[in-house]
């Protein structure tokens, strides 16, 4: 039996950073919506709006990072052919 060794491909630092920023933004948005951050002195409507915007920016960032990751994989695949 012949075993084929495959190298583990680590994601690029830009991909890791992109997902990290996305998670931090989404969690911060959720914390703002929940009132864990920016509770005193900030109107509820502003706090909730700001939290939703932060959470959606986190989702947007993760979609952008995933799209970039898929594009890089597709380009590497085309180079190998």
C-alpha positions in Angstrom: 0.0 0.0 0.0 1.4 3.4 -1.1 0.5 6.3 1.2 0.4 9.7 -0.3 1.7 12.4 2.0 -0.2 15.7 1.7 1.0 18.9 3.3 -1.3 20.7 5.6 -2.0 24.1 4.2 -2.3 26.8 6.7 -4.4 29.8 5.8 -2.6 33.0 5.1 -2.3 35.6 7.8 -4.6 37.9 5.9 -7.4 35.3 6.0 -6.9 34.6 9.7 -6.9 38.4 10.5 -10.0 38.8 8.4 -12.0 36.2 10.3 -10.6 37.5 13.6 -11.7 41.0 12.9 -15.1 39.7 11.7 -15.7 37.8 14.9 -14.6 40.6 17.2 -16.8 43.1 15.4 -19.8 40.8 15.5 -19.3 40.0 19.2 -18.8 43.7 20.0 -22.1 44.5 18.2 -23.9 41.8 20.2 -22.5 43.2 23.4 -23.6 46.7 22.5 -27.1 45.5 21.6 -27.3 43.5 24.9 -26.2 46.6 26.9 -23.0 45.2 28.2 -21.1 48.1 26.6 -22.2 51.7 26.2 -25.0 51.4 28.7 -24.9 54.7 30.6 -25.4 58.0 28.9 -26.3 56.6 25.5 -29.9 56.6 24.3 -31.2 53.0 23.7 -32.2 53.7 20.1 -28.6 54.8 19.3 -27.0 51.9 21.2 -29.2 49.3 19.4 -28.6 50.9 16.0 -24.8 51.1 16.6 -24.8 47.4 17.8 -26.7 46.2 14.7 -24.3 48.1 12.4 -21.3 46.6 14.1 -22.8 43.1 14.0 -23.6 43.5 10.3 -20.1 44.8 9.6 -18.8 41.6 11.2 -21.0 39.5 8.9 -19.9 41.5 5.9 -16.3 41.2 6.8 -16.6 37.4 7.1 -18.3 37.2 3.7 -15.5 39.3 2.1 -12.9 37.1 3.7 -14.6 33.9 2.6 -14.9 35.2 -1.0 -11.2 36.2 -1.0 -10.3 32.7 0.4 -12.3 31.0 -2.4 -10.7 33.2 -5.1 -7.2 32.4 -3.8 -8.0 28.6 -3.8 -9.4 28.8 -7.3 -6.4 30.7 -8.6 -4.0 28.1 -7.1 -6.1 25.3 -8.6 -5.9 27.0 -12.1 -2.1 27.4 -11.7 -1.7 23.7 -11.0 -3.5 22.7 -14.1 
